[in-house]
Amino acid sequence: MSMDRKKRLFLFPAFLALLVAGCGNGEQKQVTSVSQPAPVAVESIVPVRTNGEAGPRELILVPATAVFHNGELAGVLIVGADNRISQRWIRTGRSLNGDVVVLGGVDKGELVVGTYNPALGEGVTVIKSPKVTEEVQSK
């Protein structure tokens, strides 16, 4: 390979980089931040609970109104420590006095939205009522 060809192969990427870097015409673009939506008030946030039985007879329960379905999948909306909603897929069992027995997917004490609302999506921040906070702290 000739020396001129080597120089051209080296200089072309350098020239191209300088050309692209200079295309802004000295204008600075203003970066806009994406604002977070306002927190949503939720009337019913309840802890996942058990039937009170100890040992192998203990059942994990969530309100039937908290469970939503997507095809054959069942899920609940979990409220995390940061007050943000996350969807959690669960394995359900039988219905029991207005509750659903959960065979897997949630643990006792986790907080769920008591009545499913499709407007509450992944990452939405919710506001807990003082009553809910008192109930959780008393357990």
N, C-alpha and C positions, 0 to 999 in steps of 0.2 A: 504494500500500500504506500502510495506516495505521501510525502510530507504535507502537501497542500490538502490532500483528502483528509488526513488525520486532523489538521487544523480546523477544517470545515465541520467535521463530525463533532469536534469539541466545542467550537464556537456557536454552532446552531442552537443546541439546547440552552446555552448561556444567554444568547440573544433572545430566544423565545421566552425564557423566564423573566428577563428584564422588560420585554414588551408587555407581557401579561401583568406584571407588577405595576407598570406605569399607566394602565388603562383606566385608573380611577379618576384621572384629571384633577387630582388634589382634593376631590370632594370627600368629605367624611360622612359615612352613612350613620344615621342615628339608629341605635339598637333599641327596639321596644321590648319591654318585658311583658310576658304573658301574665295577666293578673289572675289570681285564683278566684274562683267563684265564691260567693258568700256562703258560710255554713248553712246547712239546712236543719231546721228543727224537726226532730222525730219524736212523736208522742210516746212510742212504746219501744224501749230498749230493755231487753230482759236477759238475765243470765241463763246459760244452759244449766239445767238442774238434773237431779236424779229423783227416783221414786222413793227414796228414803231407805230402801233395803240395803243391807250390807252384803259384801261378798259377791258371789256369782249371780245373785238375784237382782243386783243393782242395775237399773235401766237409766240410760241417758235420755233426757226428754227435751224437746223444743216445742213451742206452740205450733199447731197445725197451720196457723195463719202466717207463720214465718217462713214456711217452706214454699219454694217456687219450683217450677218444672220447666225444663228445656228438652223436649222430646222425652226420652226415658231417664234423663238425668234429673236428680233432685238437688237443690242447693238452698243455702241460707245466706243472708248478708251479715257478716261479722263486723263488729265495731272494735277496732284495735285500740291500743293504748294511746295512739295519736289522734283518736276520734275520727279516723278515716275508715270508710267502708271498703271491705274486700269481699268478693264472692267466694264461697267455699262450697264445693261439691260434697255431698254427704250420701251415705248409704242408709236408707230408711227401712224400718220394720213396720210393725203394726201401729194402728191408731189406738190411743188410750186416753179416754176422757178429755178430748179436745187437744191432746198433745200427740206428737209423733215420736216413736221410739227411734233413736239414732243408733245405728250399729257401727258407724265409723265416720270420721270426718271432723268431729268437734269434741272438745273436752269440757268437762264440768267447770262452770265458772266463766267460760268465755261469754262475751256479750253478743247477742243477736238482735236484729231489728225484729220486733214482735209481730209486726204486720208488714208483709212484703209490699214494697212500692217499686214498680219498674223505673220510676224516675230517679231512684237512688242507684247510682252506678259505682263502679270501681273507682276508688280514690276520692269520692265525695266526702267532705268533712261534715260531720253531724254535731248537733248540740244536744247533749243529754239534759233531761229535766232534773231538777234537784231531787225529786222523789226517786228516780232511778239510781242516782249516785248514793243516796242514803240506803237503799235496799242492798246494793252491791257491797257497801262498806260494812253493813251489819252482818254479812255472812262470812 
